[in-house]
């Protein structure tokens, strides 16, 4: 399902909120322009990823492969 641009979470940046067939939803940064949601994180909707040395994979392929799970964190 498409993610609404105003969808937010209080999870830390880099945390995987949801791994689904259509997308991997990840918290990605603070919203500092809207006082109503100050401190909330924006979300990014990832539909395709590529592991180092691997081929591009869809969110569905990643979800089926169980390499990523809800609650995992991407580290920089």
Phi, psi and omega per residue, in radians:
X1 nan 2.470 3.112
X2 -1.113 2.594 3.125
X3 -1.692 2.303 3.103
X4 -1.229 2.473 -3.103
X5 -1.081 -0.454 -3.119
X6 -1.612 0.092 3.140
X7 -1.214 2.317 -3.076
X8 -2.394 2.921 3.117
X9 -2.555 2.901 3.043
X10 -1.842 0.225 3.075
X11 -1.270 2.670 3.132
X12 -1.222 2.684 3.117
X13 -0.990 2.366 3.139
X14 1.663 -0.213 -3.122
X15 -1.399 2.315 3.093
X16 -1.365 2.029 -3.126
X17 -1.445 -0.638 -3.080
X18 -2.754 2.349 3.002
X19 -1.940 1.996 -3.102
X20 -2.301 3.055 -3.124
X21 -1.121 -0.591 -3.076
X22 -1.631 -0.448 -3.073
X23 -2.915 2.768 2.984
X24 -1.875 2.119 -3.057
X25 -1.739 2.128 -3.039
X26 -2.246 2.350 3.023
X27 -1.188 2.411 -3.008
X28 -2.390 -0.183 3.129
X29 3.001 2.747 -3.093
X30 -1.372 2.540 3.033
X31 -1.632 1.868 -3.092
X32 -1.802 -0.019 -3.085
X33 -1.705 -0.242 -3.072
X34 -2.029 1.819 -3.078
X35 -1.055 -0.478 -3.130
X36 -1.108 -0.586 -3.095
X37 -2.030 0.481 -3.087
X38 -0.975 2.319 -3.122
X39 1.601 -0.212 3.125
X40 -1.339 2.670 3.120
X41 -1.741 2.458 2.972
X42 -1.319 2.859 3.133
X43 -2.082 2.559 3.044
X44 -2.030 2.482 -3.087
X45 -1.848 1.818 -3.107
X46 -1.666 2.137 -3.117
X47 -1.838 -0.267 -3.140
X48 -2.627 2.470 3.110
X49 -2.442 2.824 3.075
X50 -2.420 2.089 3.068
X51 -1.281 2.651 3.102
X52 -0.934 2.230 3.124
X53 1.360 0.014 -3.099
X54 -1.888 -3.134 3.109
X55 -1.626 2.752 3.083
X56 -1.063 2.431 3.131
X57 -2.171 2.526 3.041
X58 -1.369 2.868 3.079
X59 -1.016 -0.668 3.133
X60 -1.101 -0.742 3.108
X61 -1.110 -0.699 3.122
X62 -1.166 -0.763 3.128
X63 -1.067 -0.709 3.139
X64 -1.241 -0.497 -3.121
X65 -1.413 -0.201 3.082
X66 1.010 0.506 3.063
X67 -1.414 -0.451 3.110
X68 -2.111 2.512 3.132
X69 -2.332 2.714 3.025
X70 -0.929 2.352 3.113
X71 1.651 -0.297 3.056
X72 -1.113 2.806 -3.124
X73 -2.218 2.308 2.988
X74 -1.417 2.247 3.106
X75 -1.880 2.554 3.115
X76 -1.560 nan nan
